[in-house]
């Protein structure tokens, strides 16, 4: 019998929730075929069969929490498809069983004819001996044998299930107030990912000395440049020219000038990162995820737009891998796509800085002391960890982003 265990997922991921069984007991599975979808703190991952065979049984149900290394299913390499998990013959690894003796069959039949159950469970001597050794009451055992005869493998299976139940964390029972029928409500259990998002956002606020500074950007020159170049850019690169590539380049230019914004705290040390892996927040139905554009400083505008589009597609189709989400050095979030005019983004720990973009709004802007013009303006925000970033550097960083966006041609040199 082949055990299917929860594999090592990632350094910081030690458990997950069973989202959906893709195969059912009795189904034949090929080596490498996905049999289970597991929801982790960050992404959903598929667990595949390491050997071909028939899925004999599943040891966890949808919604159960399982840890790395837990046995969650068993595959019979010699089984036949369609036999069903409970009706299949025992594995070659299970204790050898003998046929029921004639007197045992007679005892069961007499009990059935009298419409009563035997006062003493029927079990083989070997099964009784094993039960005594393990301290298991035979009355608690459910036998697979149609005659009700308890075998050694029934004892082993009962013990494994009991241990599995004991290893599961006990859920604290909470009293739920009676809902007023006149004021109907709907109770929805939070997904593992939503619970993790909530936990980490609270932790970020509790562990960091978080502060936010603001500025506004005149988007006139950038919008004019994009209008002039977008058609040729699309023809040459097969991807649309958006605002995110400009802001990513502007952020990289500002990070190079203010390196403490591209850092993190480890114990009593400041780790200055000499690479630019920029996280881009993506909103999905299951919550916010932050896939990372690796080595964004080495990509041109088309490369950044393609990578952001690819990561966004993977996020919405639930195809992101753990490697897509780990190791970012700075994050950009764009609430403007939803119409946000102003916000204070929360740090994506352990990062110490996050840039918030907002909606573009036409506003009257003073050109000089006598003249006003309507300009497309965007508020931008930098939330930062005041433990290692001083206000001067934070303001300077945001001013640098503003300068590069308002003079977009400079991004070719400084981005």
C-alpha positions, 0 to 999 in steps of 0.5 A: 500500500502506497501512502500519499503524504502532504509534501514539503510546500515552502519554508514558511508553509507548514500546513494547508486545508483540503480544498477538493479531492480530484479523485475518489476512492476506487478511481485509477490514478496515473503516476504524476496525476493530480489527486487533491487540491490543497489550499495553503496560506498563499496559493492553492497547490495540487498534490499528485500521485507518486505511483500508479494504482487505485486510490484505496481511501482518503484520510481527510475530508474537504475543509480538514487541516493537514500538516506537512508529512501527514498521510492523507490517502492510500493507493493500491498499486495492485488494485482494480479500478472501480473496486471502491475504497472500502471493498478492495482487498487488503494490501500486501503490506497488511497482516495476513488473514485467514478464512472464517472458521465454520463455528464462527460462521454458524455463530453469526448465522444463529444470531441473525436468525434470532434477530440478535447480535453475538454477545461477544465480537467474533475475531480471529485469535491473531486479531484478539491478541493484537487488540489486547496488545494495543488496548483496543476494545473489539466492540469499537471495531467496525469489521469489513467482513460481511459476516462481521468477523474482525481481522487484524487489518481492522484493528490496524485501520481503527488505530490509524484513524484514532491517531489521525483524529487525535492529531487534529487540533480541537476546534474551540466551540463557540456559542453563536447568538440566535439570529433575529428572524426579522434581521436575516444574516449569512454566516460564511467561514473565512477561507484559509487565505482570507484568515492569513491575509487578516492575520498578517495585516494585523501583524504588520501594523503591530510589529512595524512603526508604520507611517504614510506620506503623500504627494501628487503627480501631474500625469499630463506628460505621461499620458501624452507620451502613452497616447503617442506611443501605445499603438506602435508599442503594441505592434512591436511588442504584442502587449499594451503600454500601461502605467504600471511599467512607468511606475515600476521603473520610477520606483526602481530609480527611487530605490537606487537613490534611497536604498533603505526603502529596499530593505528589511529588518532581521533581528538587530540587523538591516538587510539592504537588498541589492536586487529589485524584485517588485511585488505587484498587488493583484485582487482576486476573488479569494483575496489579495495576492502579491506576485513578484516581478523578478529583477525588474531593473533588468527588464524593459517596459515591454518585459515588465508589462508582459510579466505583470500581465502573465502574473495577473492571469495566473492569479485569476486562474489560480495558477500562481506557484509559491515561487511567484509570491516569495522574496519581493523587496518592495510592493506597488498597489494600485487602488486607482483601478477601483476608483480609490482617490486616497489611501494608506496602504499596509506594509507587505512584511517583511518589506519596509515600503509600499507605494500606493497608486490612486485614480487619475482625476482632473483637477484645476492646478495653479501653473503660476500665481495668476493662471490655472489649468485643468490637469490629470492628477494622481495622489500617490502614497508611501507607507514605510517602516519608521524604524529604519526609514527616516521621514526625510528619506521617505519624502525624498523617495516619493518626490523622486517617483513624482519627478520621474513620472512627470518627466517620463523620458528620464526613466530611460536613463534613471529607471 
